[in-house]
Amino acid sequence: MDENDPHWDADPLWYDRAEPDVAPSLVLEGLAYLVLLLLAGMACGVRVYRLPDALWCRAAAWLTRWTAGPRRS
């Protein structure tokens, strides 16, 4: 590997590229990128799933700050 190769985090086949003898096959690369896309999709799904809860918590906190307080008579 040299400085022109992508970082190991961005390349799912970094361990195969470290061996200069044989390049990874097209099928193996396709499967690796499919797994990478699947993991990214799952991470995005978790963020979207938790978004309404986070928005509701922020809105509730804003409402309690806005409405809670001593009453003036």
C-alpha positions in Angstrom: 0.0 0.0 0.0 1.1 3.5 -0.6 -0.1 7.1 0.2 -2.4 7.1 -2.9 -4.5 4.3 -1.5 -7.7 5.2 0.3 -7.9 5.1 4.1 -8.9 1.7 5.4 -12.1 3.1 6.8 -13.3 4.2 3.3 -12.2 1.0 1.6 -13.9 -2.3 2.6 -11.2 -4.4 0.9 -8.1 -2.7 2.4 -6.8 -6.0 3.6 -6.9 -7.5 0.1 -5.2 -4.4 -1.4 -2.4 -4.7 1.0 -1.3 -7.9 -0.7 0.2 -7.0 -4.1 0.0 -10.4 -5.6 -3.6 -10.8 -6.6 -6.3 -8.1 -6.9 -9.7 -8.9 -5.3 -12.2 -10.3 -7.7 -15.1 -8.3 -9.1 -17.6 -10.4 -7.2 -15.8 -9.9 -3.9 -15.6 -6.2 -4.5 -19.3 -6.1 -5.4 -20.2 -8.0 -2.2 -18.0 -5.8 0.0 -19.6 -2.6 -1.4 -23.0 -4.1 -1.0 -22.3 -4.8 2.7 -21.0 -1.2 3.0 -24.2 0.2 1.5 -26.3 -2.0 3.7 -24.5 -0.8 6.8 -24.8 2.8 5.8 -28.5 2.3 5.1 -29.0 0.8 8.5 -27.2 3.7 10.2 -29.3 6.2 8.2 -32.5 4.3 9.2 -31.6 4.4 12.8 -31.2 8.2 12.6 -34.5 8.7 10.8 -36.2 6.4 13.3 -34.9 8.4 16.3 -35.5 11.8 14.7 -39.2 12.3 15.8 -38.3 11.4 19.4 -35.5 13.9 19.4 -37.7 16.6 17.9 -40.5 15.9 20.5 -38.0 16.0 23.4 -36.7 19.4 22.2 -40.2 20.8 21.7 -41.2 19.6 25.2 -38.1 21.1 26.8 -38.8 24.4 25.0 -42.5 24.4 26.2 -41.5 23.7 29.8 -39.0 26.5 29.8 -41.5 28.8 28.1 -44.6 28.0 30.3 -43.0 27.0 33.6 -42.2 29.8 36.0 -43.7 31.7 38.9 -47.1 33.3 38.3 -47.4 37.0 38.8 -50.5 38.2 40.5 
